Amino acid sequence: MSTSQTDHLPADPAAADDPDAFITSARVWRDGRMVARHPTRADLEQALHDPSTSAWWCLPPGEGEGLTRTSRRLGLDALAVEDLLDPGESPKLDRIGHSLVVIAATAGYDTDQDDLVRGKVSVLLDHQVLVLIADSPARERLTARLDAAEDEVLAGGIAAALHLVCDEVVDSYTATVETLQTRVDALSESLFDDRPLRRQQQLQAFRMRRALSQLRRVVAPVRDITAALAGAAAVPDPPAAGRDADATGREATGSRGDSQDLAGRLLDASTARRFADVADHAAHALQATDGLREVLSSAFETNLALADVHLNVVMKKLSSWAAIIAVPTLVTGFMGMNVPYPGNGTWWGFVVSAVVMVALVLGLYVGFKRSDWL
């Protein structure tokens, strides 16, 4: 079998004269030995006629020709292709004919915009091939992870490749949660300064809460997907006849059957512990996400309470100073009446009024101070 010497095959769908334009990265192996690191489309098609040969390759989401060829080989119907291309499709595990479809998404956090960055990842697999359809830069990270763990893929086959993809996806959740944890902690510590959050901090808290809600909508179904894969891999293998019948059946009816049952036939029991570990990490990421949402809710409540306390303090101070200022106004207003009164127009009358003003002002100030109003 020929092997391309090109280090990187173009991914431009507009290159119609290039039959390999849809391949961004691909590997072919047989009997635990890598036989092609940069195969052409012809190499892939030739290799996959051999049941002992396995392969994985990666497609960009906008590559129509590559996805059309892949969907025909794996027996995907039009609805399945639509799900793969829809950027808003929720993560799920599904069976279509003899193929297993895993739709998930990586996650990252843009600290400049305080926003969640998602990259859709779709995995199509049967007993012989695994196809990745992923957004950039998730595509680069996933292919790099598969290349870095080449020995693991050669030893474990398609099941090991699927585990590496799921592990990379869940690792992105863990990294995102850690980033959010750092920012939420910094925001919470500012509340210990005994002052309400500034407007910019309030907007930041709102954006982080929105990002956590979006992250939860991604992590929760992926937790269920990885748990289902772990449970399917742990089920003992079915009889060989049934396994062979499923592996060689190429009717590609497009009907949706029991995805977990198919996963049990495609995944090796030796990967059950690995998938269980990934499911455990996804569960921890989900718990941490829920915990951060609660912390932000508490921060909002604490911020409102601090704002009320500071408002009360300001109102008490204003009321106290208003009362103090009212005393000189009262005395001078009384002395400014155009009617005779004791001391009117005399020096001792002025002294008495000044003493009364100072005594009342000092008395009010001391009283308010002792009551913690000033």
N, C-alpha and C positions, 0 to 999 in steps of 0.2 A: 504494500500500500504506500502510495506517495505521501510525502509530508511537505507542506509549504515551508519555505525558508523565511517567509515574511514575519517580522516580529510583531507587527500590529496590522490587522486586517481592517479596512475602512468600514465605517458604519453609516455612511451617507446613503439614504434610501433613494436619492436622486440618481445614483450611479447605476443606471439600469443596465449598461453594458457589462458591468462587473457581476458575475454570478455569485461572488462571495461577499458582496457588499453588506449583507445582513449580518455577517459573523463579526462580533466584536471580540470574543474570546471563546475558545473551545479546547477541550481535551478529550482524547480517546485512549482507552486502556483495555487490555485483555489479559486475563489470568494473572492479575496483580502486577502487570508491567505496563508502563506508559508507552504507547505506540505512536502517538501523534500529539504534539503540543500546540501546533497551529494548523489544524487541518482545514482544507477547503471544503466547500459544500459537497463536492463529488467524493472527497475522502470520507466525509461523514456518512453519506448515503451508502457507499460501498461497505464501510465498516459495520454499519448497523444491520446489514444482511446476515451477519454472523451472530448467532444468539449468545456466543460467549464474549462478545465485545460490548463495552459500555461506554457512554460518553456524556459529557455535560457541555452545554454552550449557553451563551448569553446574548440576549437581544435587547436593543433599546426599545422603549415603548412605542416609538413612532415608526418602527420598521414594519411596513405592511407586508412586503414580500416574504421576509423571514418568518413572520408570524403566520402567514397563510400556509407556507410549506410545513411549519411545525404543527399547526392545527390539523392539517390533513393527515400527517403521520400519526398523531396521537388521538385522532378521532374526535376532535372537539367540534361542537356545533356552534352556530352563529351566536347563540346566547352566551356561551362560554367565552367566545372571543370578545363580545361586548363587555362582559364583566372584567376581562383582563385589561381592556383599554380604558375603562371608566376610571378616572382618577379619584372619584368619590366612592368607589365600591368599598363596602365594609370588609374587614378581614374575615375570612371564613375558610373552612375545610370542606371540599366537595369531591364527589366522584362523578366523572363523566366518561361513560364507556369503560374502557380498561385503564384509564388514566386517573391520576390523583391530582387535584388542583388545590394549591395552598395560596391564598391571597393574604398578604400581611403588609406592614409598612414599617420602615425604620423611623426613628425620631431623633431630632436634635433641637437645641435651644439657641435661638439668636439672641445673644445678650444685649446687642445694640438696640434691637427693636422690641425686646421682651416678647418674643413670639415663638411658637412651636413650628419647627420645620419638619415636614413629613416627606418621606420618599417611598412611593408605592413599590412593593416587591411581590411579584407573582412567580410561583414555582409550579411547573408542570412536570410530572414524572410518571414513568411506568417502570417495569422491571429492568429496562435497559438504558433509558435516557433520563436526564434531568435538564430542564430548560429554565433559565432565569430570564424574566422580563422585569427590568428594574430601572428606576430613574437614576440619573447621575446626581450626586456622587455616590449614592448607595451602590450602584452597579460596580464602581471601581473598588469599593471596600469589600464587596462580596466576592468578586473574582480574585482579589488579592488574598482573601482568607482561604478560598479553595486552593489557590496555588501554594500558599504557605503550608497547608496541611495535605500536601500531595500524597505522602505515605499513608495517611489515614484514609484518604479517598480510595487509594489502590487496594488497601486491605479490606475496607468496609463496603466499597461499592456505592451504589446510588443512595442507600440508607445513610451512609456516613456523610455523603455530600449534602443530603437534606438536613441532617443534624447540624452541620457547620453553618448552613444558611440560617436556620432557625436560631442558632446560638448567636450569630452576628447580629441578627435583628433584635434579640432580647438584650444583648450587650448595649445596643444603642439606647434602649430604655433605661438601663441602669446608669449610663453616663449622663443622660438627660436629667434623671431624678437627682443625681448628685449635684449637677449644676444648679438646679432649682433649689435644692436643699441649702446650698451655700447662700443664694440670694435671699431666700426666705428667712434664714437665720440672721443675716445682716439687717433685713428690714425689721425683724422682731426685736433685735437688740436696740434699735433706735427708740422703741417705746419705753425702754428703761430710763431714758433721759427725762421722763415725766413731762412729756409734751406731746401733743397730737402730731400725727404724720403731716408733713407738708403736702401740698397739692401734687407735686411731682411724685412723691412716694405713694400717695393714694392711687394715682394712675398706674404706677408700676405694680402695686399690689393687685389691682384689678386685672391687669394684663397677665400676671402670673397665675391668677386664679383661672382665667380663661384658658391659658395654656395647659394647666393641670386638668381641666375638664376635657380638653381635646386629647390630651395624653391618655386619660383614662379610657376614652372611647376606642383608643387604639390598643392599649395593653390588655384590657379585659378579654376581648375575643381571642387575642393571640395566646393568652394564658390558657384559655379553653382548648385552642388548637393544639398547643404543645402537650397539654394533659391528655388529649385524645390520642395523639401520636404515641405518647409514652404508654398509654393503656393498650393500644393496638399492637405495639411492638412486643409487649410483655405476654400477649396471648400466644400459646403454643402454635407452631406451624400446622396448617391443615394437611391432610393426606397429599402425597405427591401428585396423585392423579388430578385432584382438584386444583392444585397449584399450577401444574403444567397446562391444564385446560385454560386457566385464566391468563397465564403468561403468553400462550400462543394464540389465544382468541383475538382476531383482528376484525370482528364484525363492525365495531365502532358504531353501535346503534345510537349513541348520543344520549341514552337514557341515564338518569341520575339514580344511582343505587346507594348501597350502604358504604359511605366513604371510610368508616372506621374498619369495616371488614376488609376492604381492598388495602387499606394501609397496613393491616396485619399481615397480608400476603406479600406486600412490597418491602416491608421493613424487617430487618433481621432481629432476632431476639437479643442479640448481643448489644444492640443499640438502645434497648429499653432503659437501661440505667442512664445513658447519656440524655435521652429525651426527657426522662424524669428530672434530671438535674436542670435542664433548660426550663421545664415547666415550673420548677421550684424557684428559679431566678425570676421568671415572669410573675409568679405569685408575689414574690417579695417586692418587685417593682410596683405592682398594683397596690400592695399594702402601703408602700412608701408614698405613692401618689395620693391615696386617700388620707394618709396622715398629714401630708403637706397641705391638702385642702382644708383639713380641720384646723391646722395651725394658722392658716391665712384667715379663716373665719373667726378664730379667736382674736387674731390681730385686729380685724375690722371692729369687733365688739369692744376690745380694749381701747381702740382709737376713739370710738364714739363715747365711751365712758370718760376717757381723759378730756375729750372736748367739752363734755357736760361739766366736768369738775372745773376746768379752766374758765368756762363761761360763768359759773357760779362765783368763782373767785373774783373775776372782773366785775360782776354785778355788785358784789359786796363792797369792793373798793370804791366803785362809783357812788354807791349809796352812802357810804361812810363820808367820803369827801363832800358830797352834796349836803349832808347834814351839817358838817363842820362849817362849810362856806355860808350856810344859811344863817348861822348865829350872828356874824358881823352885819349881815344884811338886815336882820331883824332889829338889832340894837340901833344901828345908824338910821334905819327907817323910822324907829320910834322917836329918836332925838331930832329928826328932821321935820317933825309935825309943826304946823303953824298955829299951835295953841300953847298957852302957858303951862309949865309943869315945873316941879321942884328942880332947881339947878339949871334952869334954862338961861343961857347966856352967861353962866358963871364958870370960873376955872375949875372949881371942885366938881361941878356937874360933868365936865369933860373927863376928869380923872375917874369919877365913879363909873361912867359908861365904858371907858377903856378897860378898867379892871374887870367889869362884868363880862365884856367880850372875851378878854384873854382867859378868864377863869372858865367860862363855858366852853371855849374852843379846846383848852387843855383837858377839861373833864371829858368831853366827847372823844377826843383823840385817845386818851388813856383807856376809856371804856371800850372803844372799838378795837384797840390793840389787844386788850385782854381777851376779847371775844374772837380774836383771830380774823377780824374783818379787814384789818390793814396789815 
